[in-house]
Amino acid sequence: MSLLPNTTRPTTRPAFVVLVAMIVGIVFANSMSSLRPEILPVVVAALGVLLLGAILLRRHTQLQLLLVCTLSCGLGFASRSFQRISSEQSILTTLSTGAERSSVLFGTVLRQVPSGPRSDRLVIGLDSIRCDSAVFTTPSKILLAVRHLPDSIGIPIPRRGEYIKAFAVIENDTRIRNPYESPRFSQIRRQYGVEAAAFATSPFDVYIVGGIPHRSITEQLTDAFDSVRASIANRLGALFPDTVTRGIVLAVVLGDKRWIDESTTTQFRQAGLSHILVVSGFNVGIVALLVYYLLRFIGLSRLRLRILCSMIVVALYALTIGLEPSVIRALSTVELVFLALLLERKPDIGNITAATASIALVLDPSLLFDTSFQLTYGAVFALVLIAPRLDAICISDDVRENRSWRGRIRYYIYATLVSSTAVTLGLLPIMVYAFHRVSAVAIVTNLVGIPLAGLLTSLSFLLIPLSFLPPIASVYAELTGALAYCLRTLASVSGSLHWSSFPIEQPHRVYVVLYVVGLWYLIHSDSFKRFAARTIVIACAAALLLIADVPFAATVVARDGVLSVLFADVGQGDAILVHTPHGKNIMIDFGGLDHNDDAIVTQTIVPLLEAEGMTIIDHGFLTHMHVDHYGGAAAMMERYPLHSLVTSGERSSAASALALDRATRAMHIPVMRTRRGCMYDLGDSIKLYVLNPTSSEAVARTDMNHHSLVLKLCYGTTSLLFLGDIEASDESRLVNDYGTFLRSDVVKVAHHGSRYSSDPAFAELVKPAIAVVSVGEHNSFGHPARRALSVWTRSGAQVYRTDRDGAVLIHSDGNTIRRDDWRR
């Protein structure tokens, strides 16, 4: 006989059934490669018929349920289809796929977004866009990033409500250009409600052409809440001289993470406590409970009045910290719970949460693919669906019914451990897919961290009104700082352990399905003995899969017995990852920097390394010291150990080059110069030959292209030739020096296909089957040149371009070589 009531029937939680059906529809619409606008009227008409049928068939429960499920599925399909079609037909999408030239934006500043030291970010309500001689009228919103320059300090940044004119480049790329890469700007659009992002190279490209007009009441209220938030941040920040403590408190209370450095964030993530640093349902719920019981404590005895006051205070709190998507989701759930209590109805958290999730997905179906959305609702559903069953199975009646103070403490510890375990089990697939890392200490750290975070949130919230009373505020600040220090210590100690978290490959979808089935099978035990027996069954099944050597992950690059070479799409630059049959990783160049001076490889190569369990870069080669080739090296070194870095001996005084030099010194990475004639044995009978430069001496900046490393990789009877940025004169010299040794199956075309590269005689001698051009889409240099492309085409090569084809993946077994379509 089951220990738990049957709460999984569709009629018990109808909103959950609607949510699941809607998710199916959204996933189906998203999986379709192309959507025709003509299908939407048909789908909407069908939805109308289904809705009418569901209303008329109220007495036929099963049939009505089927119609509701179909209606919800169709609604998800229609909303996602409409969103995709609208995005594809948007003017901003059209302009962002044109040549990378500066468009002129005209619009009103809607809000200033907190940003880092490299740029300011503004949400602009557009009126029109001028591109060349054409003018487009569009009522869209766009996120404008204005890059800082050393000589631009003191230039005023436009304020909310001011009308501006900006010269900027629009980007709206939602395509996946590299394996495991998240679509660019998708998170920005969801977070700020914008259709695209634009980049201004300096504040001198932004002009204030109109003052602040008469403001509406809504805009005035928004400004007021923004100023209140800034005032609260200043008051709380002044109470904590320690930067880390200040950062944790501001993150917990206001969701402001600007004061938290990357190392602290990493420690919290490895300890499984990263959710604490985000204002979510947990924080808003703590504030709601605190306000409710404070009102009761001060003598507000009327229940309905207390609930109404709590609803108002929580809404004001949400408006103050900013209506970000996670805050809106949490606020909706809390307010619906209060509303149910106000109407004297017993609130079902699962049903309410499913209802808010369904509404959010109707308004923005792309939220389904947002990690924040998945984690927020995944945690709630784990607590609602998994925790009660684990509680009933694992905690005996004697422990639950013991009313002594020791018994209550023991039950609290058990219940907290059960809740932490439920959340960890429920979020495990999401964590593996999103972060490719599993925390081994998350259950234990959350057992301590969640109560600490609850106390910290309560005290920090109380500090807001108490900050006007300095003597009392200082006492509370000491206590709050002590809690923040304890939380920080817990994260740093547990997160710094070498076994606290471990990388895991992105599993095949079959394993995700098996995991969900196994978890459902496990939690539906009706006794602890059966629970233990089913645990053993699941463990044995997992062991059989391991013994049978069933592949855990459908890897793209890291394949046993195969040499893999990935020419990543890093825009206008080079970044090549070589993975040997026995697991060595070699990087040839590291790509450049984006508009905010962030390394592009962190969004392109790093997700691949994490997803396929690669934890180290054995060797790195820098062909030459141009930033589009070495710009991402320092960022890569910070994330992955690098055994050695091989260069051609060039030096540069650029800021990014100095950062690279500091990184190699700080991490004690040996930097070795190489020259023509050197050979590197990479194991597995793989040899890497250096064909250029002729010497390892430093050269002038104007000669760097001629001094590029030229490398030939040989594996069995197959070979690949990497030409860096050499030019046609250098290729002619290589023909004279090496002759037929240059013949290769694959060639990385020199200098991004520049018109100064690709000598015809050289191409005829190399005669590759595949030629790869690493080039940025719509770049300002006009790469690749038509002449260069025709040279390699006439040599018999199939030419692939990263700007059109995305990343290019090559596999070799030592006898044959082929291009693999990683998107399949």
C-alpha positions in Angstrom: 0.0 0.0 0.0 1.4 3.4 -1.0 2.6 5.7 1.8 1.6 8.8 -0.3 -1.7 9.9 -1.6 -2.1 9.7 -5.3 -1.4 13.2 -6.4 -0.1 12.4 -9.9 -3.5 12.0 -11.5 -4.2 14.6 -14.2 -7.2 16.0 -12.5 -5.2 16.7 -9.3 -2.8 19.1 -11.0 -4.3 20.1 -14.3 -1.8 23.0 -14.8 1.0 20.5 -14.7 -0.6 18.5 -17.5 -1.1 21.7 -19.5 2.6 22.6 -19.0 3.8 19.2 -20.1 1.7 19.3 -23.3 2.8 22.8 -24.0 6.4 21.9 -23.7 5.9 19.1 -26.2 4.4 21.6 -28.7 7.3 24.0 -28.2 9.9 21.4 -28.7 8.2 20.1 -31.8 8.0 23.6 -33.3 11.6 24.2 -32.4 12.8 21.0 -34.0 11.3 22.0 -37.4 14.0 23.3 -39.7 11.7 25.7 -41.5 8.3 27.2 -40.6 5.9 28.6 -43.2 3.8 31.6 -42.1 0.8 30.1 -43.9 0.4 27.3 -41.3 -0.3 29.7 -38.4 -3.9 30.6 -39.4 -4.7 26.9 -39.8 -3.2 26.1 -36.3 -5.1 29.0 -34.7 -8.4 27.9 -36.3 -7.7 24.3 -35.0 -7.0 25.7 -31.5 -10.4 27.5 -31.6 -12.2 24.3 -32.5 -10.4 22.4 -29.7 -11.2 25.1 -27.1 -14.9 25.0 -28.1 -14.9 21.2 -27.8 -13.2 21.3 -24.4 -15.9 23.7 -23.2 -18.9 21.7 -24.6 -17.6 18.3 -23.4 -17.5 19.1 -19.7 -19.2 15.9 -18.7 -16.8 13.7 -20.6 -13.8 14.0 -18.4 -11.4 11.8 -20.3 -12.3 13.2 -23.7 -12.1 16.7 -22.3 -8.7 16.0 -20.9 -7.5 14.7 -24.3 -8.8 17.9 -25.9 -7.1 20.1 -23.3 -3.8 18.3 -23.8 -4.1 18.7 -27.6 -5.1 22.4 -27.2 -2.1 23.0 -24.9 0.3 21.2 -27.3 -1.0 23.3 -30.2 -0.8 26.5 -28.2 2.9 25.8 -27.5 3.5 24.9 -31.2 1.7 28.1 -32.4 3.4 30.5 -29.9 6.9 29.1 -30.7 6.2 29.1 -34.5 4.9 32.7 -34.4 8.0 33.8 -32.4 10.4 32.2 -34.9 8.6 33.6 -37.9 8.5 37.1 -36.4 12.2 37.0 -35.6 13.1 35.8 -39.1 11.1 38.5 -40.7 12.3 41.3 -38.4 14.0 44.3 -39.8 16.7 43.9 -37.2 17.4 40.4 -38.3 17.6 41.6 -41.9 20.0 44.3 -41.1 22.2 42.1 -38.8 22.8 39.7 -41.7 24.1 42.4 -44.0 27.6 43.6 -44.3 29.3 44.6 -41.0 29.0 48.3 -41.4 27.8 50.9 -39.0 24.1 51.6 -39.0 22.6 54.7 -37.5 20.1 54.1 -34.7 17.5 56.7 -33.6 15.6 56.1 -30.4 14.9 56.8 -26.7 16.9 55.4 -23.8 14.5 53.1 -21.9 16.9 52.0 -19.2 20.5 51.7 -18.2 21.7 48.2 -17.6 24.4 47.4 -14.9 27.5 46.5 -16.8 31.2 45.9 -16.3 34.2 48.2 -16.6 34.6 47.8 -20.4 31.3 49.1 -21.6 28.0 50.8 -20.7 24.8 49.1 -21.8 21.5 50.8 -22.7 18.1 49.5 -23.7 16.9 51.7 -26.6 13.4 52.0 -27.8 14.0 52.5 -31.6 12.2 54.8 -33.8 14.1 54.2 -37.0 17.4 52.9 -38.4 19.4 54.3 -41.3 21.6 51.9 -43.2 23.4 53.5 -46.1 20.7 55.5 -47.9 17.8 53.4 -46.7 15.7 54.3 -43.7 13.7 51.7 -41.8 11.0 52.5 -39.3 10.7 50.0 -36.5 9.2 50.1 -33.0 11.7 47.5 -31.7 13.9 47.5 -28.6 17.6 46.9 -28.9 20.5 46.6 -26.4 23.2 49.1 -27.1 26.7 48.4 -25.7 29.0 51.4 -25.7 32.6 50.5 -25.4 34.9 52.5 -23.1 38.1 54.1 -24.4 40.9 55.6 -22.3 40.3 59.0 -23.7 36.5 58.9 -23.3 36.4 59.2 -19.5 34.0 61.9 -18.4 31.8 61.8 -21.5 28.2 61.6 -20.2 26.3 58.5 -20.9 22.7 59.1 -22.0 20.1 58.9 -19.3 16.7 57.3 -19.4 14.3 59.2 -21.5 16.9 61.0 -23.6 16.6 60.8 -27.4 19.9 59.6 -29.0 21.6 59.0 -32.3 24.1 56.2 -32.3 26.5 54.7 -34.9 26.6 51.0 -34.2 26.9 47.5 -35.6 23.8 45.3 -35.2 24.1 41.7 -34.3 21.2 39.3 -34.1 22.7 35.9 -34.7 20.8 32.9 -33.2 22.6 30.3 -35.2 24.7 27.7 -33.5 28.1 28.1 -35.2 30.2 25.6 -33.1 29.5 22.3 -31.3 27.7 22.8 -28.0 27.7 26.6 -28.4 24.7 28.5 -27.1 23.1 30.8 -29.6 24.6 34.3 -29.4 22.5 37.0 -27.7 19.6 34.6 -26.9 20.1 35.2 -23.2 20.4 39.0 -23.7 17.1 39.1 -25.6 15.3 37.1 -23.0 16.7 39.0 -20.1 16.1 42.5 -21.4 13.2 41.9 -23.9 15.2 43.1 -26.9 15.2 41.9 -30.4 18.9 42.3 -31.1 22.2 43.7 -29.7 24.2 46.6 -31.1 27.8 47.7 -30.4 29.2 51.3 -30.5 33.0 51.3 -30.6 33.2 54.4 -28.3 31.0 57.0 -26.5 32.0 59.4 -29.3 29.6 57.4 -31.6 26.6 58.2 -29.4 25.0 61.6 -29.5 22.2 63.0 -27.3 20.0 64.9 -29.7 16.9 65.4 -27.6 16.3 66.2 -23.9 14.1 64.2 -21.6 10.5 64.8 -22.6 7.4 64.7 -20.4 7.5 61.4 -18.6 4.6 59.1 -18.2 3.5 57.9 -14.7 4.9 54.5 -15.5 8.3 55.9 -16.5 8.4 58.1 -13.4 7.7 55.2 -11.1 10.4 53.1 -12.9 12.9 55.9 -12.3 11.8 56.2 -8.7 12.3 52.5 -8.1 15.7 52.6 -9.8 16.8 55.4 -7.5 15.5 53.5 -4.5 17.5 50.5 -5.6 20.6 52.5 -6.1 20.1 54.2 -2.7 19.7 50.8 -1.0 22.8 49.4 -2.7 24.8 52.4 -1.5 23.5 52.2 2.1 24.1 48.5 2.3 27.4 48.7 0.6 28.6 51.3 3.1 28.0 48.9 6.0 30.4 46.3 4.6 34.0 47.3 3.9 34.9 43.9 2.7 34.3 43.6 -1.0 33.4 39.9 -1.1 30.9 40.3 1.9 29.4 43.3 0.3 29.0 41.4 -3.0 27.3 38.4 -1.4 24.9 40.6 0.6 24.0 42.7 -2.5 23.6 39.6 -4.6 21.2 38.0 -2.1 19.1 41.1 -1.4 19.1 43.0 -4.7 20.4 40.5 -7.3 23.4 42.8 -7.9 26.4 40.6 -8.6 28.8 43.3 -9.9 30.9 43.1 -6.7 31.4 39.3 -6.9 34.5 38.3 -8.7 34.9 35.3 -11.0 36.8 33.2 -8.5 34.0 33.5 -5.9 31.4 32.6 -8.5 33.4 29.6 -9.5 33.7 28.4 -5.8 30.0 28.7 -5.3 29.3 26.9 -8.5 31.7 24.0 -7.6 30.2 23.8 -4.2 26.7 23.5 -5.6 25.6 26.8 -4.1 25.4 29.1 -7.1 21.7 29.4 -6.8 22.2 31.4 -3.6 23.8 34.3 -5.4 20.7 34.8 -7.6 17.5 36.5 -6.5 15.0 33.7 -7.2 11.9 32.1 -5.7 13.9 31.1 -2.6 14.8 34.7 -1.8 11.4 36.2 -2.6 9.8 33.4 -0.6 12.0 34.1 2.4 11.1 37.8 2.2 7.4 36.9 1.9 7.5 34.7 5.0 9.5 37.3 6.9 7.1 40.1 6.2 4.0 37.9 7.0 5.3 36.9 10.4 6.7 40.3 11.2 3.2 41.8 10.7 1.9 39.1 12.9 4.6 39.8 15.5 3.8 43.5 15.6 0.1 42.8 16.3 -1.7 42.7 13.0 -4.1 40.0 13.9 -6.6 40.1 11.0 -5.5 37.4 8.6 -6.8 38.9 5.4 -5.3 42.3 6.1 -2.0 40.7 6.9 -2.0 38.7 3.7 -2.9 41.9 1.7 -0.1 43.8 3.3 2.4 41.0 2.6 1.4 40.9 -1.0 1.9 44.7 -1.3 5.3 44.6 0.4 6.6 41.7 -1.7 5.4 43.4 -4.9 7.2 46.6 -3.9 10.3 44.5 -3.1 10.2 42.9 -6.5 9.8 46.3 -8.2 12.7 47.7 -6.2 15.2 44.9 -7.1 14.1 45.0 -10.7 11.6 42.9 -12.6 14.0 40.5 -14.2 12.5 37.3 -15.5 13.5 35.2 -12.5 12.0 37.8 -10.1 8.8 37.9 -12.1 8.5 34.2 -12.0 9.1 34.1 -8.2 6.7 37.0 -7.6 3.9 35.4 -9.6 4.2 32.2 -7.6 4.3 33.9 -4.2 1.4 36.2 -5.0 -0.8 33.4 -6.3 -0.1 31.5 -3.0 -1.1 34.5 -1.0 -4.2 34.9 -3.2 -5.2 31.3 -2.6 -4.9 31.9 1.2 -6.9 35.1 0.8 -9.7 33.2 -0.9 -9.5 30.5 1.8 -8.3 27.9 -0.6 -5.5 25.4 0.1 -2.7 26.4 -2.3 -1.0 23.7 -4.3 2.5 24.9 -5.0 3.0 22.4 -7.8 -0.2 23.5 -9.6 0.5 27.2 -9.1 4.1 26.9 -10.3 3.0 25.0 -13.4 0.4 27.7 -14.1 3.0 30.5 -13.9 5.4 28.5 -16.0 2.7 27.9 -18.7 1.8 31.6 -18.8 5.5 32.5 -19.1 6.0 30.1 -22.0 2.9 31.4 -23.8 4.4 34.9 -23.6 8.0 33.8 -24.5 8.3 30.2 -25.7 12.1 30.5 -26.0 12.3 30.6 -22.2 12.0 26.8 -22.3 15.6 26.7 -23.5 16.9 29.1 -20.9 19.0 27.5 -18.2 17.8 29.9 -15.6 14.2 29.1 -16.4 14.9 25.3 -16.2 16.7 25.6 -12.9 14.1 27.8 -11.3 11.1 25.6 -12.1 13.1 22.3 -12.0 14.0 23.0 -8.3 10.4 23.8 -7.4 9.0 20.7 -9.2 11.7 18.6 -7.5 10.6 19.8 -4.1 6.9 19.3 -5.0 7.1 15.9 -6.8 10.2 14.2 -5.4 10.8 15.5 -1.9 7.5 14.3 -0.4 8.0 10.8 -1.6 11.6 10.6 -0.4 10.4 12.1 2.9 7.7 9.4 3.3 10.1 6.6 2.2 13.3 7.5 4.1 12.0 9.1 7.3 10.3 6.7 9.7 7.1 7.6 11.6 9.0 7.5 14.9 11.3 10.3 13.8 8.4 12.3 12.3 6.2 12.0 15.3 8.8 12.6 18.0 7.9 16.0 19.7 10.9 16.4 21.9 13.4 19.1 21.0 16.0 16.5 20.1 13.5 14.7 17.9 12.5 18.0 16.2 16.1 18.8 15.4 16.7 15.4 14.1 13.6 15.5 11.9 14.6 19.0 10.6 18.0 17.7 9.7 16.5 14.6 7.9 13.9 16.7 6.1 16.5 19.2 5.0 18.7 16.4 3.7 15.8 14.9 1.9 14.9 18.2 0.3 18.6 18.8 -0.7 18.8 15.3 -2.2 15.5 15.8 -4.1 16.7 19.1 -5.6 20.0 17.6 -6.5 18.4 14.6 -8.2 15.9 16.7 -10.0 18.4 19.2 -11.4 21.1 16.7 -12.2 20.2 16.4 -16.0 20.0 20.2 -16.3 23.3 20.8 -14.5 25.0 18.2 -16.7 23.7 19.6 -19.9 24.2 23.3 -19.0 27.5 23.2 -17.1 28.9 19.7 -17.9 30.0 19.4 -14.3 28.6 17.6 -11.3 29.1 18.7 -7.7 30.0 15.9 -5.4 29.3 17.9 -2.3 26.1 19.7 -3.3 23.8 17.7 -1.0 26.0 18.3 2.1 26.8 22.0 1.3 23.1 22.7 0.7 22.2 21.1 4.0 24.2 23.9 5.7 24.1 26.5 3.0 20.3 26.8 2.5 19.6 27.6 6.2 22.5 30.1 6.2 21.2 31.7 3.0 17.7 31.9 4.6 19.1 33.7 7.7 21.3 35.9 5.5 18.4 36.9 3.3 16.2 37.7 6.3 18.8 39.8 8.1 19.9 41.5 4.9 16.3 42.5 4.1 15.9 43.9 7.6 19.0 45.9 7.1 17.1 48.0 4.5 14.9 49.8 7.0 17.5 49.6 9.7 20.1 51.3 7.6 18.4 54.6 8.6 19.3 53.8 12.2 23.1 53.7 12.2 23.7 52.2 15.7 21.3 49.3 15.2 22.3 48.9 11.6 26.0 48.4 12.5 25.1 45.6 15.0 23.0 43.9 12.4 25.7 44.4 9.8 28.2 42.6 12.0 25.8 39.7 12.3 25.0 39.7 8.6 28.7 40.0 7.7 29.4 37.0 9.9 26.7 34.9 8.1 28.1 36.0 4.7 31.6 35.1 5.9 30.4 31.6 7.0 28.7 31.1 3.6 31.7 32.3 1.8 34.0 30.0 3.8 31.6 27.1 3.2 31.8 27.7 -0.6 35.5 28.3 -0.7 36.5 25.3 1.4 34.1 22.8 -0.3 34.6 24.4 -3.7 38.4 24.3 -3.6 38.5 20.5 -2.9 39.9 18.8 -6.0 37.1 16.2 -5.7 34.3 18.8 -4.9 33.1 18.7 -8.5 34.1 16.7 -11.5 33.6 17.3 -15.3 31.2 15.0 -17.1 30.5 14.5 -20.7 27.2 15.6 -22.1 25.2 12.4 -22.1 23.3 10.9 -25.0 19.6 11.7 -24.8 18.8 8.0 -24.3 20.6 8.2 -20.9 18.6 11.2 -19.9 15.4 9.3 -20.6 16.7 6.3 -18.7 17.6 8.5 -15.8 14.1 10.0 -15.6 12.5 6.6 -15.8 14.9 5.2 -13.2 14.2 8.2 -10.9 10.4 7.7 -11.3 10.8 4.0 -10.6 12.8 4.7 -7.5 10.6 7.3 -5.8 7.5 5.3 -6.4 8.6 2.7 -3.8 6.1 2.1 -1.1 8.6 1.2 1.6 12.3 1.8 2.5 13.1 -1.9 1.8 11.7 -1.6 -1.7 13.4 1.7 -2.2 16.8 0.0 -1.2 16.0 -2.9 -3.5 15.2 -0.7 -6.5 18.4 1.3 -5.8 20.4 -1.9 -6.2 18.5 -2.8 -9.4 19.3 0.6 -10.9 22.9 0.3 -9.8 23.2 -3.1 -11.4 21.6 -1.8 -14.6 24.2 1.0 -14.7 27.0 -1.4 -14.1 25.8 -3.6 -17.0 25.9 -0.6 -19.3 29.4 0.1 -18.2 30.5 -3.5 -18.7 28.9 -3.6 -22.1 30.9 -0.5 -23.0 27.8 1.3 -24.2 28.9 4.9 -25.1 27.8 7.4 -22.5 28.1 10.5 -24.7 27.6 11.0 -28.4 30.8 12.9 -28.6 31.6 15.1 -31.6 35.4 15.6 -31.3 36.7 13.3 -28.6 36.4 9.9 -30.3 38.6 6.9 -29.5 41.0 5.8 -32.3 40.4 8.9 -34.4 42.3 12.1 -35.0 39.9 15.0 -34.8 40.6 18.5 -36.0 38.1 21.3 -35.4 38.4 24.6 -37.2 36.3 26.7 -34.9 34.2 29.6 -36.0 35.6 32.5 -34.0 34.7 35.2 -36.4 37.7 37.0 -38.0 40.4 34.9 -36.5 41.9 31.4 -36.1 41.3 28.8 -33.4 42.0 25.1 -34.2 41.6 22.2 -31.8 43.4 19.0 -32.5 42.4 15.9 -30.5 44.6 12.8 -30.8 43.3 9.2 -30.7 44.6 8.8 -27.2 43.2 12.0 -25.8 45.8 14.7 -26.2 44.6 18.2 -26.9 46.5 20.7 -29.0 45.4 24.2 -29.8 46.7 26.0 -32.9 45.9 29.7 -32.2 43.2 30.9 -29.8 41.0 33.3 -31.7 40.5 37.0 -30.9 38.4 39.3 -28.8 34.8 40.5 -29.2 33.4 44.0 -29.0 33.7 43.9 -25.2 37.3 42.6 -25.3 36.2 39.2 -24.1 37.8 36.1 -25.5 35.6 34.5 -28.2 36.9 31.1 -27.4 35.1 31.2 -24.0 31.9 31.0 -26.0 33.1 28.6 -28.8 35.9 26.3 -27.7 35.3 26.1 -23.9 31.7 24.7 -24.1 33.1 21.9 -26.4 35.9 21.1 -23.9 33.5 21.0 -21.0 30.8 19.0 -22.8 33.3 16.3 -23.9 35.2 16.0 -20.7 38.5 17.6 -21.9 40.2 19.0 -18.8 43.6 20.0 -20.1 45.4 21.5 -23.2 48.6 19.6 -23.7 50.3 22.0 -26.1 49.4 25.4 -27.6 50.9 26.9 -30.7 50.7 30.6 -31.6 51.3 31.2 -35.3 52.0 34.9 -34.8 51.3 37.8 -32.6 48.2 39.3 -34.2 45.3 39.6 -31.8 42.9 37.6 -33.9 45.2 34.6 -33.4 46.4 35.0 -29.8 43.7 37.2 -28.1 41.9 34.3 -26.4 45.0 32.5 -25.1 45.1 34.1 -21.7 41.4 33.4 -21.0 41.9 29.8 -22.1 44.9 29.4 -19.8 42.8 30.6 -16.8 40.4 27.8 -17.4 42.5 24.9 -18.5 46.1 23.9 -17.6 48.5 24.3 -20.5 51.7 22.3 -20.5 53.6 24.5 -23.0 53.1 27.3 -25.4 55.1 27.4 -28.7 55.6 30.6 -30.6 57.6 31.9 -33.5 59.4 34.3 -31.2 57.5 37.5 -31.9 56.8 40.1 -29.4 54.0 42.7 -29.1 53.4 45.7 -26.9 49.6 45.5 -27.2 47.6 45.3 -24.0 46.2 41.8 -24.8 49.8 40.6 -25.5 51.0 41.9 -22.2 48.0 40.1 -20.5 49.1 36.9 -22.2 52.7 37.4 -21.0 51.5 38.0 -17.4 49.3 34.9 -17.6 52.1 32.6 -18.7 54.4 33.9 -16.0 51.8 33.7 -13.2 50.9 30.1 -14.2 54.5 29.1 -14.9 53.8 28.0 -18.4 57.0 27.4 -20.4 57.0 29.5 -23.6 59.2 28.0 -26.3 60.4 29.5 -29.6 60.4 27.4 -32.6 61.6 27.6 -36.2 61.7 25.7 -39.5 63.1 22.2 -39.1 61.6 21.5 -35.7 59.4 18.4 -35.2 57.0 17.6 -32.3 56.0 14.0 -31.6 52.4 14.1 -30.3 52.1 10.3 -29.8 50.0 7.8 -31.7 52.5 8.1 -34.6 51.4 11.8 -35.0 54.1 14.2 -36.1 53.9 17.9 -36.3 56.5 19.6 -38.5 57.4 23.3 -38.5 58.0 24.6 -42.0 58.1 28.4 -41.3 59.6 30.8 -40.1 63.3 30.5 -41.1 64.4 31.8 -37.7 63.0 32.3 -34.2 64.1 35.9 -33.8 61.6 38.7 -33.0 60.5 40.6 -36.1 58.8 44.0 -36.8 55.0 44.1 -36.6 54.8 44.7 -40.4 56.6 41.4 -41.0 54.5 39.2 -38.6 52.4 37.6 -41.4 55.6 36.5 -43.2 56.9 35.2 -39.9 53.8 33.0 -39.2 54.2 29.4 -38.1 53.4 27.0 -40.9 52.7 23.5 -39.5 52.2 20.2 -41.1 50.4 17.5 -39.1 51.0 13.9 -40.3 49.0 10.9 -39.1 49.5 7.6 -41.0 49.1 8.4 -44.7 47.0 11.5 -44.0 48.2 15.0 -43.4 46.9 18.5 -42.7 48.7 21.8 -43.5 48.2 24.9 -41.4 49.4 28.1 -43.1 48.8 30.8 -40.5 48.8 34.2 -42.2 51.6 33.8 -44.6 51.3 35.5 -48.0 51.8 34.4 -51.6 55.5 35.2 -51.6 56.0 33.0 -48.6 54.1 30.2 -50.3 56.3 30.4 -53.4 59.4 30.1 -51.1 57.8 27.0 -49.4 57.4 25.4 -52.9 61.1 25.9 -53.6 62.1 24.6 -50.1 59.8 21.6 -49.6 58.4 20.5 -53.0 56.1 17.6 -52.8 56.4 17.3 -49.0 53.7 20.1 -49.0 51.1 17.8 -50.5 48.3 17.4 -47.9 44.7 16.2 -47.6 43.5 19.3 -45.8 44.8 22.8 -45.9 43.9 25.8 -43.7 44.0 28.6 -46.2 46.5 31.3 -45.4 45.5 34.7 -44.1 41.7 34.1 -44.1 41.7 33.8 -47.9 43.2 37.3 -48.4 44.0 38.4 -52.0 47.6 38.5 -50.9 47.7 34.8 -50.3 47.0 31.5 -52.2 49.7 31.3 -54.9 48.3 29.1 -57.8 51.5 27.1 -58.0 51.5 26.4 -54.3 47.8 25.3 -54.4 48.5 22.9 -57.3 51.4 21.4 -55.4 49.5 20.9 -52.2 46.4 19.7 -54.1 44.2 19.1 -51.0 40.8 17.4 -51.0 39.5 20.0 -48.4 40.4 23.6 -48.0 39.2 25.5 -44.9 38.9 29.3 -44.8 38.7 30.6 -41.2 37.0 34.0 -41.7 34.5 36.3 -40.0 31.1 36.8 -41.4 30.8 40.2 -43.3 34.2 41.3 -42.2 35.5 44.7 -43.1 38.6 43.3 -45.0 36.6 41.7 -47.8 38.0 38.2 -46.9 37.9 35.8 -48.5 38.9 37.1 -51.9 37.3 35.6 -55.0 40.7 35.0 -56.5 41.8 33.0 -53.5 38.7 30.8 -53.5 39.0 30.1 -57.2 42.7 29.1 -56.8 41.8 26.4 -54.3 38.7 25.3 -56.2 40.8 24.9 -59.4 43.3 22.8 -57.4 40.5 20.2 -56.8 39.7 21.1 -53.2 36.2 21.3 -51.7 36.3 24.8 -50.0 34.6 25.3 -46.6 34.2 28.7 -45.0 33.6 29.2 -41.3 31.5 32.3 -42.0 29.0 30.3 -44.0 29.5 26.7 -42.8 30.3 27.3 -39.2 32.9 25.2 -37.5 34.5 22.6 -39.8 35.3 19.2 -38.3 37.8 16.8 -39.9 38.3 13.1 -38.8 41.2 10.9 -39.8 41.8 7.2 -39.0 45.3 7.4 -40.4 44.3 6.0 -43.8 41.4 8.2 -44.9 40.3 11.6 -44.0 36.8 13.1 -44.2 34.7 16.1 -43.1 32.1 15.3 -40.5 28.8 17.2 -40.2 28.7 17.8 -36.4 25.2 19.2 -36.6 23.6 15.8 -37.2 
